[in-house]
Amino acid sequence: MNTTKKLAEVLRNNHQHWVGDGFPVRTLFSYNGHGNKISPFLMLDYGLGEFPPTEERRGVGEHPHRGFETVTIVYEGSVEHRDSGGGGGKIGRGDVQWMTAASGVVHEEFHGREFAQKGGAFEMAQLWVNLPAKDKMSSPRYQEVLDAHIPAAELPDGAGTVRVIAGEYAGHKGAAKTYSRLNVWDVRLKPGRIATFTVTDGDTVILPVFAGAVRVNGEGTIGTAEAGLFDQAGSDFTVENTGTEEAKILFLSGEPLNEPIAGYGPFVMNTNEEIYQAMRDFQSGKMGRLA
Ligand code: MN
C-alpha cells in the first residue's frame, strides 16, 4: 500500500567554513545531528564561491579517510584529486568522483589548475555515503563518473530531467556502483511543474536544493541551499517548482543501514575502538602515502 511520505524538517546552515583554502562550504546535514535518520548518508557540504585568478594551488592537502565514501559533484569549476590507492584525475562541470575510502586512503583535493588560472564561479557538493559494517574494511576504490557517462532521463510530461549518478530511475541504471541500495540523482525541475516520486516505504529521502525553491506535498517549502529531510515512513511524495527559475535538486534516497555510527573527523566506523585503530593505522602509514 502506498502512503504519503512527509517532509519532516528543512535543514539549513547560515555558517560557512573553509575546507583548506579552496572550498568555502556550508554543511547542510551531518550524522552528528541526525544519525540513522539520514542513513546511508552521513554528511553533505555545499560549496559556492567566486575565485580570482591565481597561479597557486587552492584546496586541501594530504588527509586520510576510512569507513565510508566521498562523492564530489562539480556544478561549476573543476577539482583535481589524487589518492594513495592510485585513484585520481580532474573533474569538471557535470562530472562526479566517487571515492570509496573503505579500509583507508590518503588523498588531496585541489581546484583544477586551468580553472585556478582563469578564476570564476565555483560550485560543488561533497556527499559522504556510509558503508555497511561488513564493507568498511574492504579495499579502496575510485570511480570517475564523467558527465557523458551519466544516464539522463526525462521526468513525465517533460517536467524536467533526472541524471542518474547512482541507483536507478525509470529503468535507467546509475553510473556509479554502490555498496547498499541508494539513489543519487541530479534532478532539474522546470518552473511551475510538478513531479511525483515513489520510494520503498522506510527509505531515507533527503532533497538538497541548490537553485530555486520547491514545495513538497503542497505543504512545506525547501529553498535554495536548504535540504528537505523526509520521514522514513511512507513512500510517495510530490515536488513542485514554485519559483520562476529551474530548480536544481540533489535527490538522495536509500535504505537506512541502522548500524551504530562512531565518527571522528575523517573516520566513520561503528565503534570508538575502531576509531582509535583508524588513528593508529593512519599515523603508522597503513593508509598509504601520496607519491
Ligand atoms: Mn577528503
Residues whose N, C-alpha, C, O or C-beta is under 5 A from the ligand:
A	BS01	MN	none
